[in-house]
């Protein structure tokens, strides 16, 4: 008999939920992770610390209150790295305690160390003390997550030339910064450091940023970031980064040179599979360290599953949790519905972006007719109270059956607000439900009714002219 029914490698969002789901089903479960990484990358260098840092930035800079109290308003004049990390350290510590407690009360064994496959049913567990022992299991879940990808041509020192994992090791808030990569992580940190007063330059080899988002929303974000003195260099590739006593020099292939205190690379992620000895279990990973799985999150070896960032897109904490639960249920022979195809996306720039469903460009490309309904925060009493006059909510509505095809939000609370639209879409509701619904007043949720009325008024005009 194996030592455990299920062994989970990695304690991030996907690993936690897989372990807890299997334990709830009465299985003997163990989790393996390094002692300093309980909770995974999400807790220590990714989702939780970056979002906590964002809250600290918004609070200390007073950025969201400047429409009310003037552009010079600032809660603290000289913001230090210590000011920013104090809140982060508190939240991370509490979250680690919560995770340890959840594993303990579900009788899940937590091994402090690393694991590598010896064969398809056995791993060698190297504990923090250096001692190594063999542990066997009937099923495995690989939930090791990812690390920032680092180009070989760049000499990272973790202080002046760094990746997103090194942000919390900064000695001071940089006066200037180059961010290479205009993806989600790059743009989140660009907006945070710009809010702190750093002069930020974003270099991106593509023609634009966040191309999965609504074009109007991205234009709004660019406007706000430029207002915070962010410079964009699209269609540019970094040829070299030089470290000098007085700072860094980023040299572009076009010949441009950008001086800055700090350079941060945000050029994708690499799966943490190097040390797993996957071949011993009959597995393999692609050049980015990602593992291929089927619709049940099974790898090519049926009793070994993989979930979370290590399997690639969408690589979100929220989807990783659901993948972990679904993998555990399938491994235990428990019925489980497939994950709903409506996945909300949240991007924690300043201001926030969130959306669910398709964009205008996608609908146009697919030749799907739609009408647009828009509500702007400045038209809402709650928007005025909060001091956010720039936010907006956009509904994309089918003129044929009046269902919602997409919901896009930009502004304060966008990542919370999006779930109303997600629920209506998931239940097959129509724009008429939002027109007839009563929302608390004054709230940002009222924007759904305003946008719904805007869309239905346009549809009514089309019908009237068509008749």
TORKOL-4160 file (C-alpha; in steps of 0.2 Angstrom, whole numbers, padded with zeros to 4 digits, m for minus):
467
<pt num="1" X="0000" Y="0000" Z="0000"/>
<pt num="2" X="0007" Y="0017" Z="m0005"/>
<pt num="3" X="0011" Y="0030" Z="0009"/>
<pt num="4" X="m0003" Y="0042" Z="0003"/>
<pt num="5" X="m0018" Y="0042" Z="m0008"/>
<pt num="6" X="m0013" Y="0058" Z="m0015"/>
<pt num="7" X="0004" Y="0068" Z="m0014"/>
<pt num="8" X="0003" Y="0086" Z="m0020"/>
<pt num="9" X="0019" Y="0095" Z="m0025"/>
<pt num="10" X="0017" Y="0113" Z="m0022"/>
<pt num="11" X="0006" Y="0123" Z="m0009"/>
<pt num="12" X="0000" Y="0137" Z="m0020"/>
<pt num="13" X="m0018" Y="0140" Z="m0024"/>
<pt num="14" X="m0020" Y="0125" Z="m0035"/>
<pt num="15" X="m0011" Y="0113" Z="m0024"/>
<pt num="16" X="m0020" Y="0119" Z="m0008"/>
<pt num="17" X="m0037" Y="0116" Z="m0016"/>
<pt num="18" X="m0032" Y="0099" Z="m0023"/>
<pt num="19" X="m0026" Y="0093" Z="m0006"/>
<pt num="20" X="m0041" Y="0100" Z="0004"/>
<pt num="21" X="m0053" Y="0093" Z="m0009"/>
<pt num="22" X="m0045" Y="0075" Z="m0008"/>
<pt num="23" X="m0045" Y="0076" Z="0011"/>
<pt num="24" X="m0063" Y="0081" Z="0012"/>
<pt num="25" X="m0067" Y="0065" Z="0002"/>
<pt num="26" X="m0058" Y="0055" Z="0015"/>
<pt num="27" X="m0041" Y="0052" Z="0006"/>
<pt num="28" X="m0024" Y="0052" Z="0015"/>
<pt num="29" X="m0016" Y="0067" Z="0008"/>
<pt num="30" X="0002" Y="0075" Z="0009"/>
<pt num="31" X="0008" Y="0092" Z="0003"/>
<pt num="32" X="0027" Y="0095" Z="m0001"/>
<pt num="33" X="0034" Y="0113" Z="m0002"/>
<pt num="34" X="0049" Y="0122" Z="0004"/>
<pt num="35" X="0048" Y="0129" Z="0022"/>
<pt num="36" X="0049" Y="0147" Z="0016"/>
<pt num="37" X="0036" Y="0145" Z="0002"/>
<pt num="38" X="0021" Y="0138" Z="0011"/>
<pt num="39" X="0007" Y="0146" Z="0000"/>
<pt num="40" X="0017" Y="0146" Z="m0015"/>
<pt num="41" X="0023" Y="0160" Z="m0026"/>
<pt num="42" X="0005" Y="0167" Z="m0025"/>
<pt num="43" X="0008" Y="0171" Z="m0007"/>
<pt num="44" X="0026" Y="0176" Z="m0006"/>
<pt num="45" X="0031" Y="0185" Z="m0022"/>
<pt num="46" X="0015" Y="0185" Z="m0034"/>
<pt num="47" X="m0003" Y="0189" Z="m0031"/>
<pt num="48" X="m0004" Y="0193" Z="m0013"/>
<pt num="49" X="0011" Y="0204" Z="m0010"/>
<pt num="50" X="0009" Y="0213" Z="m0027"/>
<pt num="51" X="m0010" Y="0217" Z="m0023"/>
<pt num="52" X="m0005" Y="0222" Z="m0005"/>
<pt num="53" X="0008" Y="0233" Z="m0011"/>
<pt num="54" X="m0004" Y="0241" Z="m0023"/>
<pt num="55" X="m0016" Y="0245" Z="m0008"/>
<pt num="56" X="m0001" Y="0253" Z="0001"/>
<pt num="57" X="0003" Y="0264" Z="m0014"/>
<pt num="58" X="m0015" Y="0270" Z="m0016"/>
<pt num="59" X="m0016" Y="0274" Z="0003"/>
<pt num="60" X="0001" Y="0282" Z="0006"/>
<pt num="61" X="0001" Y="0293" Z="m0011"/>
<pt num="62" X="m0017" Y="0298" Z="m0009"/>
<pt num="63" X="m0019" Y="0296" Z="m0028"/>
<pt num="64" X="m0037" Y="0291" Z="m0028"/>
<pt num="65" X="m0042" Y="0306" Z="m0017"/>
<pt num="66" X="m0034" Y="0320" Z="m0028"/>
<pt num="67" X="m0050" Y="0323" Z="m0038"/>
<pt num="68" X="m0057" Y="0329" Z="m0021"/>
<pt num="69" X="m0042" Y="0337" Z="m0012"/>
<pt num="70" X="m0031" Y="0343" Z="m0027"/>
<pt num="71" X="m0017" Y="0336" Z="m0037"/>
<pt num="72" X="m0004" Y="0340" Z="m0023"/>
<pt num="73" X="m0013" Y="0329" Z="m0010"/>
<pt num="74" X="m0002" Y="0316" Z="m0003"/>
<pt num="75" X="m0004" Y="0306" Z="0014"/>
<pt num="76" X="0015" Y="0304" Z="0016"/>
<pt num="77" X="0028" Y="0315" Z="0008"/>
<pt num="78" X="0043" Y="0304" Z="0009"/>
<pt num="79" X="0037" Y="0286" Z="0006"/>
<pt num="80" X="0050" Y="0273" Z="0010"/>
<pt num="81" X="0051" Y="0254" Z="0005"/>
<pt num="82" X="0048" Y="0250" Z="0023"/>
<pt num="83" X="0032" Y="0260" Z="0023"/>
<pt num="84" X="0027" Y="0249" Z="0008"/>
<pt num="85" X="0032" Y="0232" Z="0014"/>
<pt num="86" X="0026" Y="0233" Z="0032"/>
<pt num="87" X="0008" Y="0230" Z="0026"/>
<pt num="88" X="0014" Y="0216" Z="0014"/>
<pt num="89" X="0024" Y="0207" Z="0027"/>
<pt num="90" X="0009" Y="0207" Z="0039"/>
<pt num="91" X="m0003" Y="0201" Z="0026"/>
<pt num="92" X="0009" Y="0187" Z="0020"/>
<pt num="93" X="0012" Y="0181" Z="0037"/>
<pt num="94" X="m0007" Y="0180" Z="0041"/>
<pt num="95" X="m0011" Y="0171" Z="0025"/>
<pt num="96" X="0003" Y="0158" Z="0028"/>
<pt num="97" X="m0005" Y="0155" Z="0045"/>
<pt num="98" X="m0022" Y="0153" Z="0037"/>
<pt num="99" X="m0015" Y="0140" Z="0025"/>
<pt num="100" X="m0006" Y="0130" Z="0038"/>
<pt num="101" X="m0022" Y="0130" Z="0049"/>
<pt num="102" X="m0032" Y="0124" Z="0034"/>
<pt num="103" X="m0020" Y="0109" Z="0030"/>
<pt num="104" X="m0019" Y="0105" Z="0048"/>
<pt num="105" X="m0037" Y="0104" Z="0052"/>
<pt num="106" X="m0040" Y="0093" Z="0037"/>
<pt num="107" X="m0027" Y="0081" Z="0043"/>
<pt num="108" X="m0015" Y="0084" Z="0028"/>
<pt num="109" X="0003" Y="0080" Z="0031"/>
<pt num="110" X="0014" Y="0095" Z="0026"/>
<pt num="111" X="0032" Y="0091" Z="0022"/>
<pt num="112" X="0045" Y="0105" Z="0022"/>
<pt num="113" X="0057" Y="0102" Z="0007"/>
<pt num="114" X="0057" Y="0098" Z="m0011"/>
<pt num="115" X="0052" Y="0082" Z="m0021"/>
<pt num="116" X="0059" Y="0074" Z="m0037"/>
<pt num="117" X="0052" Y="0058" Z="m0045"/>
<pt num="118" X="0061" Y="0042" Z="m0043"/>
<pt num="119" X="0047" Y="0032" Z="m0053"/>
<pt num="120" X="0029" Y="0035" Z="m0058"/>
<pt num="121" X="0023" Y="0031" Z="m0040"/>
<pt num="122" X="0037" Y="0037" Z="m0029"/>
<pt num="123" X="0046" Y="0053" Z="m0025"/>
<pt num="124" X="0062" Y="0057" Z="m0016"/>
<pt num="125" X="0058" Y="0070" Z="m0003"/>
<pt num="126" X="0073" Y="0081" Z="0002"/>
<pt num="127" X="0069" Y="0089" Z="0019"/>
<pt num="128" X="0076" Y="0106" Z="0025"/>
<pt num="129" X="0088" Y="0097" Z="0035"/>
<pt num="130" X="0096" Y="0089" Z="0020"/>
<pt num="131" X="0089" Y="0071" Z="0024"/>
<pt num="132" X="0081" Y="0062" Z="0009"/>
<pt num="133" X="0068" Y="0049" Z="0010"/>
<pt num="134" X="0056" Y="0040" Z="m0002"/>
<pt num="135" X="0037" Y="0043" Z="m0001"/>
<pt num="136" X="0025" Y="0034" Z="m0012"/>
<pt num="137" X="0007" Y="0039" Z="m0018"/>
<pt num="138" X="m0007" Y="0032" Z="m0028"/>
<pt num="139" X="m0010" Y="0049" Z="m0036"/>
<pt num="140" X="0001" Y="0065" Z="m0038"/>
<pt num="141" X="m0004" Y="0083" Z="m0042"/>
<pt num="142" X="0010" Y="0094" Z="m0048"/>
<pt num="143" X="0007" Y="0112" Z="m0043"/>
<pt num="144" X="0024" Y="0119" Z="m0043"/>
<pt num="145" X="0020" Y="0136" Z="m0051"/>
<pt num="146" X="0032" Y="0147" Z="m0061"/>
<pt num="147" X="0046" Y="0159" Z="m0059"/>
<pt num="148" X="0050" Y="0175" Z="m0069"/>
<pt num="149" X="0058" Y="0171" Z="m0086"/>
<pt num="150" X="0076" Y="0178" Z="m0087"/>
<pt num="151" X="0085" Y="0181" Z="m0103"/>
<pt num="152" X="0102" Y="0174" Z="m0103"/>
<pt num="153" X="0110" Y="0190" Z="m0111"/>
<pt num="154" X="0105" Y="0200" Z="m0096"/>
<pt num="155" X="0115" Y="0200" Z="m0080"/>
<pt num="156" X="0103" Y="0201" Z="m0066"/>
<pt num="157" X="0109" Y="0207" Z="m0049"/>
<pt num="158" X="0092" Y="0208" Z="m0040"/>
<pt num="159" X="0094" Y="0226" Z="m0035"/>
<pt num="160" X="0096" Y="0237" Z="m0050"/>
<pt num="161" X="0093" Y="0224" Z="m0064"/>
<pt num="162" X="0079" Y="0213" Z="m0058"/>
<pt num="163" X="0063" Y="0203" Z="m0061"/>
<pt num="164" X="0046" Y="0205" Z="m0052"/>
<pt num="165" X="0052" Y="0193" Z="m0038"/>
<pt num="166" X="0065" Y="0206" Z="m0033"/>
<pt num="167" X="0054" Y="0221" Z="m0031"/>
<pt num="168" X="0052" Y="0218" Z="m0012"/>
<pt num="169" X="0071" Y="0218" Z="m0010"/>
<pt num="170" X="0072" Y="0236" Z="m0016"/>
<pt num="171" X="0082" Y="0247" Z="m0005"/>
<pt num="172" X="0073" Y="0263" Z="m0009"/>
<pt num="173" X="0059" Y="0269" Z="m0021"/>
<pt num="174" X="0068" Y="0272" Z="m0038"/>
<pt num="175" X="0068" Y="0289" Z="m0045"/>
<pt num="176" X="0067" Y="0281" Z="m0063"/>
<pt num="177" X="0064" Y="0264" Z="m0069"/>
<pt num="178" X="0063" Y="0254" Z="m0085"/>
<pt num="179" X="0051" Y="0240" Z="m0086"/>
<pt num="180" X="0054" Y="0228" Z="m0100"/>
<pt num="181" X="0037" Y="0220" Z="m0105"/>
<pt num="182" X="0020" Y="0227" Z="m0106"/>
<pt num="183" X="0010" Y="0212" Z="m0100"/>
<pt num="184" X="m0001" Y="0211" Z="m0085"/>
<pt num="185" X="0013" Y="0210" Z="m0072"/>
<pt num="186" X="0023" Y="0224" Z="m0081"/>
<pt num="187" X="0009" Y="0236" Z="m0082"/>
<pt num="188" X="0003" Y="0233" Z="m0064"/>
<pt num="189" X="0021" Y="0237" Z="m0057"/>
<pt num="190" X="0022" Y="0252" Z="m0070"/>
<pt num="191" X="0007" Y="0260" Z="m0063"/>
<pt num="192" X="0012" Y="0257" Z="m0045"/>
<pt num="193" X="0029" Y="0265" Z="m0047"/>
<pt num="194" X="0022" Y="0279" Z="m0057"/>
<pt num="195" X="0010" Y="0283" Z="m0043"/>
<pt num="196" X="0025" Y="0283" Z="m0031"/>
<pt num="197" X="0033" Y="0296" Z="m0042"/>
<pt num="198" X="0045" Y="0286" Z="m0051"/>
<pt num="199" X="0048" Y="0291" Z="m0069"/>
<pt num="200" X="0044" Y="0275" Z="m0078"/>
<pt num="201" X="0048" Y="0270" Z="m0096"/>
<pt num="202" X="0039" Y="0254" Z="m0103"/>
<pt num="203" X="0048" Y="0245" Z="m0117"/>
<pt num="204" X="0037" Y="0232" Z="m0127"/>
<pt num="205" X="0042" Y="0223" Z="m0143"/>
<pt num="206" X="0024" Y="0222" Z="m0148"/>
<pt num="207" X="0014" Y="0236" Z="m0155"/>
<pt num="208" X="0003" Y="0238" Z="m0140"/>
<pt num="209" X="m0001" Y="0231" Z="m0122"/>
<pt num="210" X="m0014" Y="0220" Z="m0114"/>
<pt num="211" X="m0021" Y="0215" Z="m0131"/>
<pt num="212" X="m0034" Y="0204" Z="m0123"/>
<pt num="213" X="m0043" Y="0219" Z="m0116"/>
<pt num="214" X="m0056" Y="0231" Z="m0124"/>
<pt num="215" X="m0047" Y="0244" Z="m0135"/>
<pt num="216" X="m0056" Y="0259" Z="m0126"/>
<pt num="217" X="m0051" Y="0253" Z="m0109"/>
<pt num="218" X="m0033" Y="0251" Z="m0114"/>
<pt num="219" X="m0033" Y="0269" Z="m0122"/>
<pt num="220" X="m0040" Y="0275" Z="m0105"/>
<pt num="221" X="m0027" Y="0266" Z="m0095"/>
<pt num="222" X="m0013" Y="0273" Z="m0107"/>
<pt num="223" X="m0020" Y="0291" Z="m0104"/>
<pt num="224" X="m0020" Y="0289" Z="m0085"/>
<pt num="225" X="m0002" Y="0282" Z="m0085"/>
<pt num="226" X="0004" Y="0295" Z="m0097"/>
<pt num="227" X="m0003" Y="0308" Z="m0085"/>
<pt num="228" X="0008" Y="0300" Z="m0072"/>
<pt num="229" X="0023" Y="0303" Z="m0083"/>
<pt num="230" X="0024" Y="0285" Z="m0090"/>
<pt num="231" X="0033" Y="0284" Z="m0107"/>
<pt num="232" X="0029" Y="0270" Z="m0119"/>
<pt num="233" X="0041" Y="0263" Z="m0131"/>
<pt num="234" X="0031" Y="0250" Z="m0142"/>
<pt num="235" X="0038" Y="0241" Z="m0156"/>
<pt num="236" X="0056" Y="0241" Z="m0147"/>
<pt num="237" X="0067" Y="0227" Z="m0142"/>
<pt num="238" X="0081" Y="0228" Z="m0129"/>
<pt num="239" X="0098" Y="0224" Z="m0136"/>
<pt num="240" X="0107" Y="0226" Z="m0120"/>
<pt num="241" X="0107" Y="0232" Z="m0102"/>
<pt num="242" X="0122" Y="0240" Z="m0095"/>
<pt num="243" X="0126" Y="0242" Z="m0076"/>
<pt num="244" X="0135" Y="0258" Z="m0071"/>
<pt num="245" X="0140" Y="0266" Z="m0054"/>
<pt num="246" X="0127" Y="0279" Z="m0057"/>
<pt num="247" X="0113" Y="0268" Z="m0063"/>
<pt num="248" X="0108" Y="0258" Z="m0078"/>
<pt num="249" X="0108" Y="0261" Z="m0097"/>
<pt num="250" X="0095" Y="0251" Z="m0107"/>
<pt num="251" X="0100" Y="0251" Z="m0125"/>
<pt num="252" X="0087" Y="0247" Z="m0138"/>
<pt num="253" X="0090" Y="0239" Z="m0155"/>
<pt num="254" X="0084" Y="0255" Z="m0163"/>
<pt num="255" X="0099" Y="0264" Z="m0155"/>
<pt num="256" X="0089" Y="0273" Z="m0141"/>
<pt num="257" X="0097" Y="0273" Z="m0124"/>
<pt num="258" X="0087" Y="0275" Z="m0108"/>
<pt num="259" X="0095" Y="0279" Z="m0092"/>
<pt num="260" X="0087" Y="0274" Z="m0076"/>
<pt num="261" X="0090" Y="0269" Z="m0058"/>
<pt num="262" X="0082" Y="0252" Z="m0060"/>
<pt num="263" X="0077" Y="0240" Z="m0074"/>
<pt num="264" X="0064" Y="0227" Z="m0071"/>
<pt num="265" X="0061" Y="0213" Z="m0083"/>
<pt num="266" X="0043" Y="0206" Z="m0085"/>
<pt num="267" X="0046" Y="0195" Z="m0100"/>
<pt num="268" X="0034" Y="0180" Z="m0096"/>
<pt num="269" X="0036" Y="0165" Z="m0084"/>
<pt num="270" X="0045" Y="0149" Z="m0083"/>
<pt num="271" X="0037" Y="0133" Z="m0076"/>
<pt num="272" X="0046" Y="0126" Z="m0060"/>
<pt num="273" X="0049" Y="0109" Z="m0067"/>
<pt num="274" X="0068" Y="0108" Z="m0068"/>
<pt num="275" X="0071" Y="0099" Z="m0052"/>
<pt num="276" X="0056" Y="0087" Z="m0053"/>
<pt num="277" X="0065" Y="0073" Z="m0064"/>
<pt num="278" X="0049" Y="0072" Z="m0074"/>
<pt num="279" X="0057" Y="0059" Z="m0086"/>
<pt num="280" X="0058" Y="0047" Z="m0071"/>
<pt num="281" X="0039" Y="0047" Z="m0070"/>
<pt num="282" X="0037" Y="0046" Z="m0089"/>
<pt num="283" X="0033" Y="0065" Z="m0091"/>
<pt num="284" X="0040" Y="0079" Z="m0100"/>
<pt num="285" X="0039" Y="0098" Z="m0101"/>
<pt num="286" X="0040" Y="0111" Z="m0115"/>
<pt num="287" X="0054" Y="0123" Z="m0116"/>
<pt num="288" X="0045" Y="0135" Z="m0105"/>
<pt num="289" X="0043" Y="0122" Z="m0092"/>
<pt num="290" X="0025" Y="0119" Z="m0094"/>
<pt num="291" X="0016" Y="0102" Z="m0093"/>
<pt num="292" X="0002" Y="0097" Z="m0105"/>
<pt num="293" X="m0014" Y="0091" Z="m0097"/>
<pt num="294" X="m0031" Y="0085" Z="m0104"/>
<pt num="295" X="m0048" Y="0092" Z="m0099"/>
<pt num="296" X="m0047" Y="0083" Z="m0082"/>
<pt num="297" X="m0029" Y="0090" Z="m0079"/>
<pt num="298" X="m0022" Y="0073" Z="m0081"/>
<pt num="299" X="m0004" Y="0072" Z="m0088"/>
<pt num="300" X="0002" Y="0059" Z="m0101"/>
<pt num="301" X="0003" Y="0048" Z="m0086"/>
<pt num="302" X="m0015" Y="0045" Z="m0080"/>
<pt num="303" X="m0012" Y="0045" Z="m0061"/>
<pt num="304" X="m0002" Y="0061" Z="m0061"/>
<pt num="305" X="m0011" Y="0077" Z="m0063"/>
<pt num="306" X="m0005" Y="0095" Z="m0065"/>
<pt num="307" X="m0014" Y="0112" Z="m0061"/>
<pt num="308" X="m0010" Y="0130" Z="m0060"/>
<pt num="309" X="0003" Y="0141" Z="m0068"/>
<pt num="310" X="0014" Y="0126" Z="m0073"/>
<pt num="311" X="0001" Y="0121" Z="m0086"/>
<pt num="312" X="0000" Y="0138" Z="m0094"/>
<pt num="313" X="m0014" Y="0149" Z="m0099"/>
<pt num="314" X="m0024" Y="0157" Z="m0090"/>
<pt num="315" X="m0012" Y="0156" Z="m0075"/>
<pt num="316" X="m0023" Y="0164" Z="m0063"/>
<pt num="317" X="m0024" Y="0161" Z="m0044"/>
<pt num="318" X="m0043" Y="0160" Z="m0046"/>
<pt num="319" X="m0043" Y="0147" Z="m0060"/>
<pt num="320" X="m0029" Y="0137" Z="m0052"/>
<pt num="321" X="m0040" Y="0134" Z="m0037"/>
<pt num="322" X="m0054" Y="0127" Z="m0047"/>
<pt num="323" X="m0042" Y="0117" Z="m0057"/>
<pt num="324" X="m0035" Y="0109" Z="m0041"/>
<pt num="325" X="m0052" Y="0105" Z="m0035"/>
<pt num="326" X="m0057" Y="0097" Z="m0051"/>
<pt num="327" X="m0041" Y="0087" Z="m0053"/>
<pt num="328" X="m0043" Y="0080" Z="m0035"/>
<pt num="329" X="m0062" Y="0075" Z="m0038"/>
<pt num="330" X="m0057" Y="0066" Z="m0054"/>
<pt num="331" X="m0043" Y="0057" Z="m0046"/>
<pt num="332" X="m0055" Y="0051" Z="m0032"/>
<pt num="333" X="m0068" Y="0046" Z="m0044"/>
<pt num="334" X="m0080" Y="0060" Z="m0039"/>
<pt num="335" X="m0091" Y="0068" Z="m0052"/>
<pt num="336" X="m0086" Y="0086" Z="m0056"/>
<pt num="337" X="m0093" Y="0098" Z="m0069"/>
<pt num="338" X="m0081" Y="0106" Z="m0081"/>
<pt num="339" X="m0075" Y="0123" Z="m0077"/>
<pt num="340" X="m0087" Y="0136" Z="m0084"/>
<pt num="341" X="m0080" Y="0145" Z="m0100"/>
<pt num="342" X="m0084" Y="0162" Z="m0093"/>
<pt num="343" X="m0068" Y="0167" Z="m0084"/>
<pt num="344" X="m0067" Y="0184" Z="m0076"/>
<pt num="345" X="m0050" Y="0192" Z="m0079"/>
<pt num="346" X="m0044" Y="0205" Z="m0066"/>
<pt num="347" X="m0029" Y="0216" Z="m0070"/>
<pt num="348" X="m0023" Y="0226" Z="m0054"/>
<pt num="349" X="m0016" Y="0242" Z="m0063"/>
<pt num="350" X="m0021" Y="0259" Z="m0057"/>
<pt num="351" X="m0035" Y="0260" Z="m0061"/>
<pt num="352" X="m0041" Y="0242" Z="m0061"/>
<pt num="353" X="m0047" Y="0233" Z="m0077"/>
<pt num="354" X="m0058" Y="0218" Z="m0077"/>
<pt num="355" X="m0069" Y="0209" Z="m0090"/>
<pt num="356" X="m0078" Y="0194" Z="m0094"/>
<pt num="357" X="m0084" Y="0188" Z="m0111"/>
<pt num="358" X="m0079" Y="0194" Z="m0128"/>
<pt num="359" X="m0072" Y="0211" Z="m0134"/>
<pt num="360" X="m0079" Y="0222" Z="m0148"/>
<pt num="361" X="m0064" Y="0217" Z="m0159"/>
<pt num="362" X="m0067" Y="0199" Z="m0156"/>
<pt num="363" X="m0086" Y="0200" Z="m0160"/>
<pt num="364" X="m0082" Y="0211" Z="m0175"/>
<pt num="365" X="m0070" Y="0198" Z="m0181"/>
<pt num="366" X="m0083" Y="0184" Z="m0178"/>
<pt num="367" X="m0096" Y="0194" Z="m0187"/>
<pt num="368" X="m0107" Y="0194" Z="m0172"/>
<pt num="369" X="m0118" Y="0210" Z="m0171"/>
<pt num="370" X="m0119" Y="0219" Z="m0154"/>
<pt num="371" X="m0124" Y="0235" Z="m0146"/>
<pt num="372" X="m0114" Y="0245" Z="m0133"/>
<pt num="373" X="m0121" Y="0252" Z="m0117"/>
<pt num="374" X="m0109" Y="0263" Z="m0107"/>
<pt num="375" X="m0110" Y="0270" Z="m0089"/>
<pt num="376" X="m0097" Y="0282" Z="m0083"/>
<pt num="377" X="m0093" Y="0284" Z="m0064"/>
<pt num="378" X="m0094" Y="0303" Z="m0066"/>
<pt num="379" X="m0112" Y="0301" Z="m0069"/>
<pt num="380" X="m0115" Y="0291" Z="m0053"/>
<pt num="381" X="m0117" Y="0298" Z="m0036"/>
<pt num="382" X="m0105" Y="0285" Z="m0029"/>
<pt num="383" X="m0092" Y="0289" Z="m0041"/>
<pt num="384" X="m0092" Y="0307" Z="m0036"/>
<pt num="385" X="m0092" Y="0302" Z="m0017"/>
<pt num="386" X="m0076" Y="0291" Z="m0020"/>
<pt num="387" X="m0068" Y="0304" Z="m0031"/>
<pt num="388" X="m0067" Y="0293" Z="m0046"/>
<pt num="389" X="m0073" Y="0302" Z="m0061"/>
<pt num="390" X="m0064" Y="0292" Z="m0074"/>
<pt num="391" X="m0071" Y="0274" Z="m0072"/>
<pt num="392" X="m0083" Y="0266" Z="m0084"/>
<pt num="393" X="m0093" Y="0250" Z="m0087"/>
<pt num="394" X="m0097" Y="0244" Z="m0104"/>
<pt num="395" X="m0110" Y="0231" Z="m0109"/>
<pt num="396" X="m0110" Y="0222" Z="m0126"/>
<pt num="397" X="m0127" Y="0216" Z="m0129"/>
<pt num="398" X="m0134" Y="0205" Z="m0143"/>
<pt num="399" X="m0148" Y="0214" Z="m0153"/>
<pt num="400" X="m0155" Y="0197" Z="m0158"/>
<pt num="401" X="m0159" Y="0189" Z="m0140"/>
<pt num="402" X="m0153" Y="0203" Z="m0129"/>
<pt num="403" X="m0141" Y="0193" Z="m0119"/>
<pt num="404" X="m0124" Y="0200" Z="m0113"/>
<pt num="405" X="m0109" Y="0196" Z="m0125"/>
<pt num="406" X="m0096" Y="0204" Z="m0114"/>
<pt num="407" X="m0094" Y="0216" Z="m0099"/>
<pt num="408" X="m0079" Y="0227" Z="m0097"/>
<pt num="409" X="m0075" Y="0238" Z="m0082"/>
<pt num="410" X="m0061" Y="0251" Z="m0079"/>
<pt num="411" X="m0060" Y="0260" Z="m0063"/>
<pt num="412" X="m0061" Y="0258" Z="m0044"/>
<pt num="413" X="m0068" Y="0241" Z="m0039"/>
<pt num="414" X="m0068" Y="0234" Z="m0057"/>
<pt num="415" X="m0062" Y="0217" Z="m0051"/>
<pt num="416" X="m0077" Y="0216" Z="m0038"/>
<pt num="417" X="m0090" Y="0224" Z="m0050"/>
<pt num="418" X="m0087" Y="0212" Z="m0064"/>
<pt num="419" X="m0095" Y="0197" Z="m0055"/>
<pt num="420" X="m0112" Y="0204" Z="m0057"/>
<pt num="421" X="m0111" Y="0204" Z="m0076"/>
<pt num="422" X="m0103" Y="0186" Z="m0075"/>
<pt num="423" X="m0117" Y="0180" Z="m0065"/>
<pt num="424" X="m0130" Y="0187" Z="m0077"/>
<pt num="425" X="m0121" Y="0180" Z="m0092"/>
<pt num="426" X="m0118" Y="0163" Z="m0083"/>
<pt num="427" X="m0137" Y="0161" Z="m0080"/>
<pt num="428" X="m0141" Y="0166" Z="m0098"/>
<pt num="429" X="m0149" Y="0183" Z="m0092"/>
<pt num="430" X="m0153" Y="0197" Z="m0103"/>
<pt num="431" X="m0150" Y="0216" Z="m0103"/>
<pt num="432" X="m0168" Y="0218" Z="m0098"/>
<pt num="433" X="m0165" Y="0210" Z="m0081"/>
<pt num="434" X="m0152" Y="0224" Z="m0077"/>
<pt num="435" X="m0165" Y="0237" Z="m0083"/>
<pt num="436" X="m0178" Y="0230" Z="m0072"/>
<pt num="437" X="m0167" Y="0226" Z="m0057"/>
<pt num="438" X="m0166" Y="0238" Z="m0042"/>
<pt num="439" X="m0148" Y="0242" Z="m0036"/>
<pt num="440" X="m0143" Y="0250" Z="m0019"/>
<pt num="441" X="m0140" Y="0268" Z="m0021"/>
<pt num="442" X="m0127" Y="0276" Z="m0021"/>
<pt num="443" X="m0116" Y="0261" Z="m0027"/>
<pt num="444" X="m0105" Y="0258" Z="m0042"/>
<pt num="445" X="m0116" Y="0243" Z="m0045"/>
<pt num="446" X="m0129" Y="0255" Z="m0051"/>
<pt num="447" X="m0118" Y="0257" Z="m0067"/>
<pt num="448" X="m0126" Y="0241" Z="m0073"/>
<pt num="449" X="m0143" Y="0249" Z="m0074"/>
<pt num="450" X="m0137" Y="0265" Z="m0082"/>
<pt num="451" X="m0127" Y="0255" Z="m0095"/>
<pt num="452" X="m0141" Y="0243" Z="m0098"/>
<pt num="453" X="m0153" Y="0258" Z="m0101"/>
<pt num="454" X="m0141" Y="0265" Z="m0113"/>
<pt num="455" X="m0140" Y="0249" Z="m0123"/>
<pt num="456" X="m0159" Y="0246" Z="m0123"/>
<pt num="457" X="m0162" Y="0264" Z="m0129"/>
<pt num="458" X="m0150" Y="0262" Z="m0144"/>
<pt num="459" X="m0159" Y="0245" Z="m0148"/>
<pt num="460" X="m0176" Y="0253" Z="m0147"/>
<pt num="461" X="m0170" Y="0267" Z="m0159"/>
<pt num="462" X="m0164" Y="0254" Z="m0171"/>
<pt num="463" X="m0180" Y="0245" Z="m0171"/>
<pt num="464" X="m0190" Y="0261" Z="m0173"/>
<pt num="465" X="m0180" Y="0266" Z="m0188"/>
<pt num="466" X="m0181" Y="0248" Z="m0195"/>
<pt num="467" X="m0200" Y="0248" Z="m0194"/>
